[in-house]
Amino acid sequence: MELLELRYFVTVAEAGSFSRATVELGTTQPALSRQVRKLESELKCDLFYRHGRGVSLTAAGKKLFDTVKPLLQQVVQIKDEIMEESDHPSGAVAFGVPPSIGATLAAPLSRRFSRECPAVRLRIREAFSSSLSEWVEMGRLDLAILYDARRGRNLNAEPLLREPLFMVEASDRRRGSDGPIELAELSRRRLILPGPENGLRRVIDTAMANADLPLSVTLEIDSVAAIKQLLEMGDDATVLPYGAVHREVREGRLRARRINADDAQAMLVTATPLHRPVTRATRVLLDLVRSEIRKSIKAGVLVGAITGLERMPVAAPMQATEVHGSLSMPRRHS
């Protein structure tokens, strides 16, 4: 049995399908299938049941998985520990971010990291917090930013940023007040939100439940980009942190009204796996994440208070008009 075959086998088992595993491994499905078939041929048994929804482990496959998975983790750990002793970090770091902040952090962070650790390959994965937390616990990510995660058996979470939430809508939709919006008013609005498993959605649901108010959700869509596109077309409203819409607000395409409620705030945390050492390269990335958060708040790209590092007042975006907690751009004149 070869290490590559075992790694491919474990990835397929965790992903539950060959197609999802190819994305994770960055290979092709024929190459992946070939390695698994070689392993099955050597062991003279089927390791997977193939079905319409993907694959599941046979009894032999589960026995192999339970034995091999901790061994592969030990190999990765030994590699990380040896590389950690080097004065010049190398290898790879996998970093996960939610869509609401990925567009703000990913580009500047990757450029700064490449200057700090030129020999390290950085992979940034964008997904919702529910997926990112699973990937951290499984060791697929070295570091992630999550919404409101708790320290678990396989995950260590540290507070990073507390963000107030904003109701976001088209800039010219029923212009009305630019002031902060109360939860009672929000409950009367038709909203487009991500699904209930999304970390940000859970914050919204909890705030409304605590106020004993209903939530009118007309569409659930797990794409921040698609939600913003629908808003610009004049459809309903949504709830997001300011960083997710700062460009559209500054360009006058959307407006953001801060939600006036103490629990309408989202906690961002950094998460690392407990069962793997935090490498020097990962620590460099973590420091850069914190630095970029500070920089983004100062520039008005993010609105929030840095938590666990230093206390900072909630900052208003630069070049935007703040009216009693509302953030919007001056209207354009034709």
Number of C-alpha atoms within 10 A of each C-alpha: 10 9 11 12 19 20 17 22 28 22 21 26 21 15 18 18 19 23 15 16 22 20 12 14 13 10 13 13 15 11 12 21 17 12 19 24 18 14 20 18 12 10 12 10 13 17 25 22 12 15 9 6 8 16 18 19 19 15 13 13 20 16 12 16 20 11 11 17 15 11 13 15 15 14 12 15 17 14 12 21 16 11 17 17 11 10 8 14 20 17 13 15 18 17 24 28 23 24 18 21 19 19 16 20 17 18 11 13 18 18 10 15 19 14 10 16 18 13 14 18 16 19 13 19 17 19 19 23 23 15 15 25 29 15 18 25 21 18 20 18 22 26 28 26 29 29 28 20 21 15 13 12 10 16 23 19 22 19 20 23 24 21 22 23 27 25 22 24 27 24 22 14 16 8 10 7 10 18 18 20 20 14 20 14 10 20 15 12 17 16 24 22 24 22 16 14 13 18 21 27 18 17 20 20 15 13 18 20 12 9 12 11 16 14 18 14 17 12 14 13 12 18 16 18 14 11 22 23 13 17 21 19 13 15 17 20 25 23 23 24 25 29 24 20 25 23 14 18 24 20 16 18 21 24 27 31 25 26 23 19 16 9 16 21 22 22 21 24 21 23 28 26 26 18 17 21 16 18 19 20 26 21 13 14 24 20 12 18 22 16 12 18 22 18 13 19 22 16 15 19 22 27 25 26 22 22 17 12 11 9 9 12 10 17 16 21 23 13 12 18 16 18 14 13 18 22 26 26 19 15 11 8 4 3
